[in-house]
């Protein structure tokens, strides 16, 4: 776990917003809710369905599914991290919810449920944290009932705008070296964040046995003026509690003074400039 981020609950509630203005945080939350709503439209949850939210985190999908069902079925809050389940349980207790849900601690690769026991499996940004995605997707297939659906969202990190694309080499010391290393980092086949795309996911789903899986690619763009406090946060905050930060990744190739100088150059160049960033993401709608 990172020294900056101790657990998943902290990351979901605090660290992922690091460096964002209040307006940007609000936009992020609206975007997350929009993603949730698309997943739930795909899922077509019916009364009495057993719904599995894999990697529930703070319960973004599960709480809405529970609301839709009005406790008529069973929503399973599943996560491998106890702090996430504890946080969801606290919210459920405070809301006075007594039935219609279950808390289940397990990783996506080993779901602690019987074969063919779930009508709908939901996920948001889970496979991006799993190095070997095929066993995870095959395990989801195992627990789904025939006709059951996997409805999910995954960001395609390797498609992200890279630092070197928004920088001017005239102002950045060792620009070419950092460009080369950034490309190497973003194409690492052993890094769960960037070892997949829409094509590999579609292949994974087909191998698992899903019939004609729909993998819908979406381009996400953002534009904003860089504030003085943003750049350092980009470098020191990890993409998850169990992943190294961008600075830590660079330190595998450069010494501390070199990385610090690069961060300072980036901050000096970008502060006050409007930047345009893009990434791709996929919505998955697959039936067993």
WOQUI-V377189 format. One record per run of one state. SS is the DSSP state (H for helix, E for strand, C for the rest). FROM is the first residue (numbers start at 1). LEN is the number of residues. Records with the same first field share a line. If there is no record, write none. Layout:
# WOQUI-V377189
SS=FROM-LEN + FROM-LEN
This chain:
# WOQUI-V377189
C=1-7 + 14-1 + 18-4 + 44-6 + 55-5 + 70-4 + 80-2 + 95-6 + 106-2 + 111-7 + 125-2 + 130-3 + 160-3 + 167-8 + 187-11 + 209-2 + 226-4 + 237-9 + 251-5 + 271-3 + 288-1
H=8-6 + 15-3 + 22-22 + 60-10 + 82-13 + 108-3 + 127-3 + 133-11 + 157-3 + 163-4 + 175-12 + 198-11 + 230-7 + 246-5 + 256-15
E=50-5 + 74-6 + 101-5 + 118-7 + 144-13 + 211-15 + 274-14
